[in-house]
Amino acid sequence: MARTSATNGGRVTARPITESLRRQVREELPEVAGIADLALQDKTVEAWAFALAHSSFKSIRDIPPAGNPDTNEAKRGDQTDHLRGVTRLAIAIAKEMQAAYPELGIDMDVIIAGGLVHDVGKAWEFDPANRKRWKASQKQFGRPSIRHPAYGAHICLTVGLPEEIAHIAMAHSGEGELLLRSLECMIVHQADYTFWNTLHAGGQLKPETVSPEKRRYVVDRTF
């Protein structure tokens, strides 16, 4: 993929968002078909198409299966495994809680859309071109300049996703500790942390990507 000249900071030149790219996103994230609101379904697809078109990645599957760059990376799989796994976990939590407490009024479309785009900003934060620029000029840009939750919220709002979906992208991770999470965001947040903590406890994260204080789960232990 062509990139801009070094005089423009080594940034990636955006590709057109095509119907082929949108079809690819639907194939990579088949759970999107479970969104009953067709307009929301289309915008969920558009968010990932936009993210890919503005990155070095040709596919969501090209993004490593990690929580953050080089941190808590699964031993196998790719980012679609995480997105789909979190979405299915969130659906299961929502269904169980809604059955037990109907008064919760959980919006399943928001759960599915939020689960699928909660990490849409990773196409930016994980992009090798961006990471190279940040490493070379941390004084100028920071490192990273913008983490994936904030950039994900930007993408969601740019493509016209509702505020409650952008909130999930923004607040599913540590940034969410600075505000009060919505009901659906709390469910996606718990599903996200359950996904990584289960891989961690099961020894399925690459040891070199796990912080030293948590490495006892993944080093010198048979599961």
N, C-alpha and C positions, 0 to 999 in steps of 0.2 A: 504494500500500500504506500502511495506517495506521501511524503511528509513535507512540511514547509521548510524553508531554508533556515540555517542556523541563526540568521539575523532576526527570525521571528520566534526565537526561543526554542526551536526544535519541536514545536507542537505538531500534532497530527492534523492533516488536512481532512476535513469532514467529507464523507462519501454521501451520495444521494440515498435517501430512504426509499427503497423500492418495494414493490409488492412481493418480490422474491424474498427480500429480507424479512418482511412481515410474516410471510408463510413459514420461513425458517424459525422465527421466534415461536410461532404457534406449535411447530413440530417439536421444538426443544422444551417447551413448557405446556404440555397438553392439558394441564389442569385449568388453563385459562378458559377452556370450553365450559367449565362449571360455573362461570359467572353468568347469572341470568340476565343482567342488564347488558344488552349487546353494545351499547355505546361505551360502557365502562370496560367491557371486554376488549373492544378495539383500542381504547386509550392505554390499557395495560400493555397490549402488544406494542403500541407506538412508543411507549416509554423505553422498552428494551431495544427496539429498532433504532431509536434516537441515540441511546447510549452506545450501541455498537457502531453506528455510523460516525460517531464523533470520537472513536478510539482506534487503537491498532488492532483490536480483536475482531476477527471475522465472525465469531460464533461465541455464544455464552459458554459453550463447552471448552473454549480456549482459555477461559479464566480459571486459574488454579482453585482447587477446593479448600480454600483457607478462609479463616475469619477476618484476618487482616494480612497485608503482604508479608509473606515469610513467617507468619504467626499462626499457630494452631492449624496446620495444613494436614488434611486427611491423607492416609497412605495410598488411597486410590480414589478414582472418580474425578469429577469436575464440578464446576459451580452449579450446573443444573441439578446435580444430586442434592446439593444443599437447598437450593430454592424450592425444589419440588418436595423434599423431605420436610422442610419447615412448614410449607403450605399444608401438606397432609396432616402433620401433627397439629397445626392450628385448627384445621377443620375438625379433627377428632376431639380436641379440647372443647371447641365451641359447641359441637353437637351434644357432648356429654353434659356440659354445664347448662345448656339451653333446655335439655330434657329435664334436668333436676330442678332448675330455676327458670321457668318460662318467663318470669318477669324481667329477666335480663334483657331480652329483646336484641340478641346479638344479630348483627347484619352479616350474613354469610358471604354476600358479594364483597363486602369490605375486607373480610377475613381472607378470601381467596386472592383478590387483587393485591391487598397489602402484603400477603405472604410472598407472592410472586415478584413484587417490585421492591421488597424491603432492602435488598442489596443491589439495586439497579445502579447505584453510584460506584460500585466496584469496578465497572468498566473504565472509570476515570482513575480511581486510586491505585488500581493494579496495573495500569497501562505502563509498559516498559519505557515509552518515550517520556511520560510524565515523571516517572521515578528517576530516570536518568537526569532530567532537568533539575528536579528538586535536590538530588544528591550533589550535583555540580554547583548549584547556586542556592543552598539552604538559606544563606543570609538574605537573599532577595525574595524567595518564594515561600520559605518555610518548608517543612518536610513531614507530611505532605502539605501542600498549600491548602487543600480542603479534603477532609475525610469523607469516606463514602456515604455516611448518613446525610450530611449536609448537601453534598452534590446530588445525591439521590432525590432529596426533596426538591432541589432545583429542577431536575429532569421532570419529575412528576408534574410540577406546576407549569413547566414550559409546554408540555404536550397536552395540558388541559385536564389532568386527573384532579379529582376533588381534593379539597383541603385535608379531609380525613385520611386519604391515602398518602399524601405527602407527609402528613404527621407520622404515619407508621414508618416510612422511609427514614425520617429524621430522628425519631425517638426510640427505635427498636433496640438501639445499642446504648453505650454509655452516656451519650448526649441526652437520653431520655431521663437520666437522673436529675437533670436541671429543670425539669418541668413535670407536670402531671400527665401521665399517659391516658389516652382514651381506653375504653373497654376493649375494643378490637386490637388496639396497639399493644395492650398488656398481654393479650392472648398470643399474638405473633412474637412478642418479646420472649415470653416463656417458652414458646416452641423453638425459637432460635437458640436460646441458651440450653435447652434440653438436647437439641441436636449435637451441639459441640461438647457438652459435658458427658453425654453418653459415649461418643467416640473417644473422649479423653479417658473416662473410667474403663473403657473396654480395650485400651491400648491401641487404638486405631488412628492416632495422630503421629506424625513423624516426630521422633524425639527431639531432633535438633530445632524444631519450630515451637516447642513447648517451653514456657518460662521455667527457670531452674527450680523454683519453689513448688512447681506442680509436676515436675518430670518424674517423680517416683511412680506415677501411674503407668508410664510408658517405657521405662528403662529397667532391664534385668527382671522382668516379670512375665510369666507365661499366663495367658488367658485362654 
